[in-house]
Amino acid sequence: MRLSTRFALCVAIVVPLLVGLSGLLVVRLSADDLRAGRDLRLVQRVQALKPLALTYAQREGAPARAARTRITATTGQTAEGVYVAPARGEALIMGTVPASLPPPEPGPATSPDGAWRYASTTLGVNGRRGRLWVFEQEAPLADQISHLYRRHLIVTLIALVVGAAAGLALGRFALRPLTRLTKDAAAVDVRNGEGRLTRHSRVPEIDELAGLVNGILDRRDEAVHRTAEALDTASAFAATAAHELRTPLTSMGANIALLKYPNLPPEDREEVIRDLAGEQARVERLITMLRQLARGELMEPESLTEVDLAGLSGVAVKEATRRHPHARIVAHLPDEAMVRGWPEGLRMIVDNLLDNAAVHGVGPLGTVRIDLTVRVEGTFALLRVADDGPGMPPEIHQEAFNRFSRRAGSPGSGLGLTLIHQQVVLHGGKVEIEPRSQARPGTGLSVLVQLPVSWRPDGPSDGLSWLSAHRKP
């Protein structure tokens, strides 16, 4: 059932109901007024006729009068009547009266058969001269009251028809903004994510509904965008994994085939096993890094929280010292450096900076010194990791953040700086490899990360993820 029809039905029910109830009250009050007026009229007629009736009773009761004057008027065509019952003599009847007199009452009363309304009074002292009765039939007043009820019923039926018509018209008029909103909603192209509902109907409820629908469409578009990002991430992950794992797996297959030769010298067998272990570790690192990249790409904004970058870096330094016993890591940390971010992503940044320095910064003696510094400057938290290794040529500083970018013979996977860049971008910051003139004297490579203290992203990647910014052609 349409809303306008519901509105018309409600008006068609409510309006006649109100008219009927109010009219019924008015008719009842009018009927009470008519009955009260009738009783007042009976009392007034009794008082007006009492002197005449007393005169008649006295005349009828005079014994010395030889000739009596009797006035008897009987008409069956009137609805009113007077009955004078003297103590002696004949009764005087004027108009229409009941066949038998009802019992006397102190005020207006109704006859036992319900056909008459009457009032009576005594004549003389203590009624010694007789009694006066004034009668009025109930039928004329009952017909008048019935006529009022019939009129009330007709008015109620008219109100029913008028209410239904007015309700339908008012319903269509009141729902006109909603009808326009329905047409606008039907014109929205949800497939292309285009079009929004207008919010200028001058009806607050309709404008609020349009705002809610627009919000739903925005969230739907965002969900579609997130789904596309997820599919793109999964596709990139699969393609990258297939490309990067093919080489070590092929090498592992060749080494496994060599192990099948029965006459393989022991020293060659040990070398093949070492190669297998190295390739296995490389495959494991690749899978771990790719998984971390995919997780970071699908990060939800709701996972952001307040994180102490100084405390997190201190824990990361202790664990990196155990992983890399050849590295001497020195941390310069303040008491607190709070930033808003994803705890796991921030930990990835620190861990990969330390691992990158520990792997690529090894000097001729097989050791490396790593300095980690955290400080807060204005609205940014600065994280710097510097080593005293061989460093990197300035011309490849920017290229180093591309995925699988590594020099020949590098033991790394080529994804460490890519993962760092991804997480920094996701947190609204930036990362750069500092030129030697800006780094601490004597260092080989210095990486500086700037993170905003209170950044709230509009989306998980802000359009600058590793997929969009560092996709290989």
PyMOL commands that set and color helices and strands:
alter all, ss='L'
color gray80, all
select helices_A, chain A and resi 3-60+125-127+138-174+176-187+204-259+266-297+301-303+309-323+343-360+394-396+399-401+416-426+466-469
alter helices_A, ss='H'
color red, helices_A
select strands_A, chain A and resi 80-86+92-95+109-110+116-123+130-137+305-308+327-332+338-341+368-377+380-387+430-433+445-452
alter strands_A, ss='S'
color yellow, strands_A
deselect
rebuild
show_as cartoon
